[in-house]
Amino acid sequence: MKKLIASILAFSGVWSMLALDPDGCDAQTRTTHGNLPDLAVAQIALMPFLTGQLESPNAPIPKPLSKPLTLLVIDNRELPVNADQVMTRIVNAELMQRVEERLISPDRVYDAYRTLTTDPALDTPRQRAVRLGKVLDAPVVMVGTVWKYRERGALADMPDSAASVGFALYLIDTNTGVRFWRGAFDETQQALTEDVVDGVKRLGMGLRWLSAEELARYGVKSVLRKLSFD
């Protein structure tokens, strides 16, 4: 046992990773839901991700989806310009695995989204989702926002900094405009110095650093596992 622990410390530098299996890690995820509609027969569209944070767990705002898009908050000024596109691709891929033919194709959604007349000063995520749903004849639209997407080593003064990802997903009934589900993920790969034994137990998950995309994929799987589409 001592040799095993020593080898772990030598290999990982006392660092641990988040599990790629959503059941094997305490990710910082939050979900809320009311009465879910019958998603077994509904067509679902993922609206292209928005950049910024609608609400904070420390100071939540009422009806965040009714907040003008110009008020979305980005604390991380180094958010990559394509973070919204990356997150849209990752969530679409996971939804395809979950709902298959019920997911409206990303190309069709993108073409419909481009036809919408938009005004960030007046538009809200809810309004855009409802209008997109009407164009696509989709009863359910998923809205995503990303406010944190940092690669490992991206901090200039911290070359060993870990990947960090923060995003939220919302489901909207486009007939009523009601948000009936929300899931969020905000996580940075952390150092393990308090409980090496727990790290030993997690050996099956692999001890290595994750890229931002790997962490994002983990987060999306973790969040969507809490939503039943059947």
N, C-alpha and C positions, 0 to 999 in steps of 0.2 A: 504493500500500500504506500509506504513512504517513497519507494522508487517511482511509483506511478505518479504521485503528487509532484515529485521533483521534476519528472520528465514533462509534466504539464506546465510547470512554472518556466522551465527552460524553453519550451516550445512557444508558449504564448506570452511570455513576459508578464505574467500575472493578468493577462487580459482574457476576457471571455467574449463570446458572441451571443447575439440573439438567436434563438432557435429558428430554423427555417420551417419547422412544423409549428403552425399556430397554436396547437394544443400544448406545446412544450415550453412556453415562455409567458411571463407576465408582461405583455406589451401594454403600453399606455394607450389603451383603446377605450372608447366610450360609445355606447349605443343607447338610443332611445326609440321607442316606437309606440304607436297607439294601435288602432285596429287596422291590420294590414288587409288590403283588398285581395281579391283572388288573383295572385300573381301567376298561378299555374296556367292561365289562359291569356294573360295580358302580354301585349307587345311592349318592350321596354327600350328606351333610347337613352344613351349616355350623351348629355350635352357636353361639348368641349369644355375642358377644365377652365375655371377662372383663377386668376392669380391674386392671392391675398387671403386674409383671415376674416371671416364674418363675425366670429365671436371668440371670446377667451374663456377658458375654464375658470379663471380668477374673477372675471367680470362679465358674465354672460349678458347678452342683450336680448330683449324680447323680440320675437319674430325676426331673426337675423336674415332670413331670405327676402325680407321686405326692405332691406337696407340698400340704398343706391350703390351701384358698382364703384363709383368714385371714392366711396368710403371704406373699401376693403383695405385692411391694414397689412403691410409687409414689414415685419421687424428685421428680417434678414435682407439687407440691401444687396447681398451677393447672390441672391436667388438667380439661377441660370435663366436666360431668356427663353429656353425651350422646356422649362420644367413642366409647364402646363401640357405641352404636347406629349412629353414622356409619360406623365401620369394618365392622360387620356388613353394612350396606347396600352398601358399596363392594366388599367381597369377594364377596358374593352376586352382584352385577352382573357381576363379572369371571368368576366360576365359570359363570354362565349362558352367557357367551360361549364358554367353554372346553368345558363338558361338556353343555350344553343339557338334554335330557330326563333325563339321569342325575342332575341336581341336584334334590333334594327341595325343594319350594316353601318359601320362607321362612315363609309363613303357617302351613303344616302343621308346620314345625319349631317355630315359636314356640308354637303350641297344645300340642304334645307336651311342650315344655320346661316349660311352666307346670304341667303335671300332675306333674312330678317332685317328690318330697319332698326338700327340701334342708336341709342344715345346714353352713354355711360353716366351722365349726370342725372338722368331721369329713370333709366332702366333699373330694375332689381333682378336678382337671380330668379325669383319666383315668376316675374312677368316674362322673362326670356324663356324659362322652361315651359310655361303654359303656351306661349305662342309657338314654340318649337313643336310641342306636342300636337297642337292643332294642325300645323303644316304636315306633320308626319302621320297624323291620325293615330298617335301613340297615347294610350291612357295613362302611362307612367313614364316619367322622365327622371333620370338620375342626374343630379347636379354635383359637381366636384369642385373643391377649391384647394389650392396648394399654396402654402406660405413658407415652407422650409424644404429645401432639397440641396443638401451639401455633401459633396464627395469627401471621402477620407483624405486627410492632408490638405484640405482646401484653405484652412486658416493659415495666413502668412506667418503668424507668430507661433503657430502650433503645428509643426510638420507631422506629428503623430496623431492629430485630431481625428476623431471617428466620424463615420457617415452619420447624417442626421436628416430625418424626413418628418414633415408635418402636413397632414391633409385631412379633409373632411368630405363625407359623402352624404347626400340627402336624396330621399325619394319623394317625388311630388305627384299627386293626383292631378292631372292636367284638366280634368273636368271641373274640379272645385278649387284648385290652387292650394289645397291643403298639403302640408308636409307631414307625412305619416311615419317617417323613419329617418334616423340620423346615426351615422357612425363616424368616429374620428380616431386618428392615429397621430401621435406626436412622440417620437422616440429618437434617442441618440444611443449608439452602441456604447455600453458602459464598461468600465474596468471592474474586474472581480478581485477584490482584495479582502473582503469580509468573510467569505465562505468558500474556501478552496474545495471542500468536500462536495459542495453543491456543484461546482464545476466538474468534478470527477463524474458525478451522476449524469452530467450532460455531455459526456464524451461522444455519445452516439450521434450528436448533432454536429460534431465537427468544431474544432477550435480555430477560428480564423476571423479575419476582418471582413466585413461585408462592404460591397460597393453601395452607393446610394440607390442604385436601381434594385439591387438584391434586397435591401432594407425596405424599399417601397413595395416590392412584390410581396414580401412577407407581411407588410402592413395591410395591403389590400386583401390578401387571403384571410388575415386575422379578422378584419372588419366584416367582410362579406360572409364569413362563417356564421356570424350572429344573425344573419337574415335568411329566413326560409322562403324559398320561391315556390314551394310545393303546397 
